[in-house]
Amino acid sequence: MSPAARPTAAPPCRPRPLRRPVRAIIGIALLLLGAATGVFAGDADAPRALVLFPEKDVYREAADEILRYLRQHGDRVESIPLPAGDGDAQQRALERCRAERPALIITGGTALTADALREIPDVNVLFFMVPNAADAPFLEASGPHRNRVAGVSSDVAPSEQIEWVRHSAPRTRRLTLFYSERTRRTAEALDAAVRAAGVESVLVAARVDRFAEATDAAVHNGSDGVIMIPDSQIYNAASIQHLLLWGVREKRPVWAFSDKAVKAGAFAGIYADAGGVGRRCGELAVQMLAGKPPAEIGVVDCHTPQRAVNLHTAALIGISADDARRVPNVEVFGDKP
């Protein structure tokens, strides 16, 4: 065979270099795949739930129980305490939530819950220690966030409140409930429970700068006592002191919403157990992380309340506190000179 007819070896096959636009598209796709599947080590350790709460003892106690419960169940969770009045710290926490997009955001208190719902769309929110939940704007039936929020309020169930009233002062026949527009629905729910228990109830609109008018109304309507509803439009240090002195002067019991008020002179009180609220919130968080919709949970009242009675005040207003002090775990004040 002549040299001209001899076959020549084909040149080695070399892959063509990818054009820059193609390389860029593939690179972006790999990044998105890594983010979605948790390829990066940091994603594997990212918390599934973030707990945001004001740095106050009552929120801290509840948050610690939430963290403990979730960690016992193997969920990755991290807490972010927020110093009181530090708007920048709150904004940084919310920005982190937006960036990390955890499966669940857990918030303490009304204001922080409202901010989280407004600023972090499409992430479920579970709240704890929200007072007067029936009046919370973000729980309006027609509200834009209603289907992605649930939680545990700091409200004691109305039925338990009236049960404590009847146990601690069995002769009570008529009660006054002070309310403002901020707590109207909460007062109406309590009013319904009081009436269902066979006790008369009178709703009296009140405000902090004209509080004496409210206590005058309680005298005129023949009230046997007052159940306090936590409301900053009604109660501050001065109005609470006025009510407690009124109760002693008129010999009418006042049932307070905190142990501090009972210690200061209220006849008795029933209020949320922060640890119990945290444990219940932890249970709900596990359910939501497992896929349970917030709408199926709704709002849960505190069903592990704490109770207190002031023996000194009881003696001053002429009511026996013997039955009340025998209740298990009741906190007793006024028993020492």
C-alpha positions, 0 to 999 in steps of 0.5 A, a space after each residue: 500500500 502506498 504511503 498516500 493510501 495508508 490510514 492515519 490515526 484519528 487525533 485524540 478526542 478532547 472535550 471542548 471547554 464549556 462556554 462561560 455561560 454554561 459553566 455559570 448555569 451549572 455552578 448556580 444549579 449546584 449551589 441551589 442543590 446544595 442549599 436544598 439538600 443540606 450539602 454544606 455542613 452549616 446547614 446540617 447544624 442549623 436549628 429547625 426552630 428559633 425561640 425569640 423572647 424578651 429578656 425577662 424572668 417570666 419569659 426566660 422560665 418558659 423559654 427554658 422549658 421549651 428548649 428542654 422539651 424540644 432537645 429531649 425530642 431530638 429537635 435542633 433549637 436555639 434561643 435568642 433573648 432580646 434585651 428590653 427596649 433594644 430595637 436593634 437586637 430585635 431587628 437583627 433577630 428577625 433578619 436572622 429568621 428571614 435569612 435562615 428560614 427555620 421550620 418554626 419561629 417561637 415567640 414570647 409575648 404579643 408585640 414580638 409575635 405580631 412583629 414576627 408574623 408581619 416581617 417573616 412571611 410564610 413561616 409558621 409562628 408559635 407564641 407563648 405567654 401572650 395575655 388576653 389572647 382573645 383580643 390579640 389582633 393577629 388572631 382575628 378570624 379574618 386576619 392575614 396570618 391566622 392560618 400560620 399562627 398558634 400558641 399558648 396564652 398566659 390566660 388562665 381558663 375562665 372556668 378555672 378562674 371562677 372555680 378558684 373564686 368560688 373555692 376561696 370565697 364561697 359566698 360570692 354572688 356578684 362580681 365586677 370585671 373591669 375592661 378596656 377596648 383592648 380586653 373586651 373579648 377577654 372580659 366577655 369570655 370571663 363574664 360568660 364563665 362566671 354566669 355559667 357558674 351561677 354567679 352574677 357578673 357586671 362588666 365595667 369599662 375602666 381606664 387608668 386615668 379615671 380608675 376611681 370612677 370604676 371602683 365607684 361603679 363597683 360599689 353602686 352595682 352591689 359587687 361582692 368583689 373584683 376579678 382583675 384582668 391584666 390590661 395596661 390601659 387600666 392598671 399601673 402601680 397607682 391604680 393597683 394600689 387604689 384597688 387594693 386599698 378599696 378592697 380593704 376599705 369596702 371589705 370586698 375581695 380582689 382576685 389578682 393576676 400575679 403573685 406580686 399583687 397578692 403579696 401587696 394586698 389582694 385577697 387572692 390570685 390565680 395566674 399562669 405558671 410560666 414553666 407549665 406554659 413553656 412545657 405545653 408550648 414545647 409539646 405543640 412545637 414538636 407537633 408543628 415540626 412534625 407537620 401539624 397545621 397551626 389551624 388545627 392547634 389554635 390557642 391553648 389557655 394555661 391549664 397549670 395555674 398557680 394560686 395564692 392567698 393573703 391571710 392578712 387581707 382575708 382577716 381585714 375583710 372578714 373572709 375565712 381563708 381556711 379552704 383556700 390555704 388548704 389547696 395543694 401548692 397554693 402560695 400563702 402571704 400575710 401569715 407572718 407579722 
